Amino acid sequence: MSRHEFQPGRLIAGLVLLTAGVLYLVDAADDGDLPWWTLAPLVVAGLGLAALVGVVTMLVRSNHRTRPAARERQGAGDTENPPPGE
């Protein structure tokens, strides 16, 4: 089995939806009185948090991947154009 990147946004989204599903099942099994509008903010806020974490993860990874290439270009530029005194 090949390894894949850890995606924390998907983890958070899954946990939020799993929590909402468990709450709904507990409410249905116990004949509880959990109104639907209590789960809606939980799901919306959780998916919003998951989206935010996903975007931050994407930005961090893209910045981390482009940084070494920029260093190589700067290093190569220094050897091609030595200072005027040399």
N, C-alpha and C positions, 0 to 999 in steps of 0.2 A: 504494500500500500504506500503510495507516494505521500509525502508530507505536504502540507499547505500552510499558507500564512495564517497566523492568528488574527481574527477579525473581531475586536471587542464590541463593535457596534451591533453585529449580528448576535453575539452572545447576549447583550443587554436586551435586544428586541425579543429574542427567544424566551429569556427569563420573565420579561414583563408579560408576554402573551401566555406563557405557562401559568404564571401567577393568576392572571385574569381567568383562565380556564378552570383552575383549581377552585378559585372563589366561586365561580358560577356553579361548578359541580357540587360544592359543599352547600351552597344555597339551595340547589334543586333537591339534594338528597335529604336535607334536614327540613325541608319546607320552610326555610328561613324567609326573612323579609328584606333581602338585599335589593334595593332599587337599581335599575339599570344605569341611572345617572351617576352612581358611585364608581362603576367600572369604566365608564367612558373617559373621565379625566385621567384615570390611572393608565389606560391604554394610550391615550393621546400624549400625555406627558412622557410616558416611557418610550414611545416611538420617537418623540422629539429628541429625547436624551440620546437614544440610540443613533439617530441621524447626526446629532452634534458630535458624538464620539467617533462615528465613522468618518466624518469630514476632517476632524482633527487628526485622526490616524492617517488618512490619506495625505494630508498636508505634511505631516512629520515624515512619512515614508518617502514622499516625492522630494522633499528638501534633503533628506539624508542620501538619496540616490544621486542627486545632481551635484552635491557638494564635492565628492572626490574627483569628478570630471573637471570641475572648475579649478581645483588645485593642480591637476595635471597640466591644464592649459596655461596656468600662471607659471608653473615651473618650466614648461617648455618655452614660454615666451622670454623668460629671463636668460636662457642659454643662447637663444637666437639673437637677441639684442643686448649685448653687454653694455655697461655704462660707458660714456664717451671717454673717460680717462684711461681705459684699458686697451 
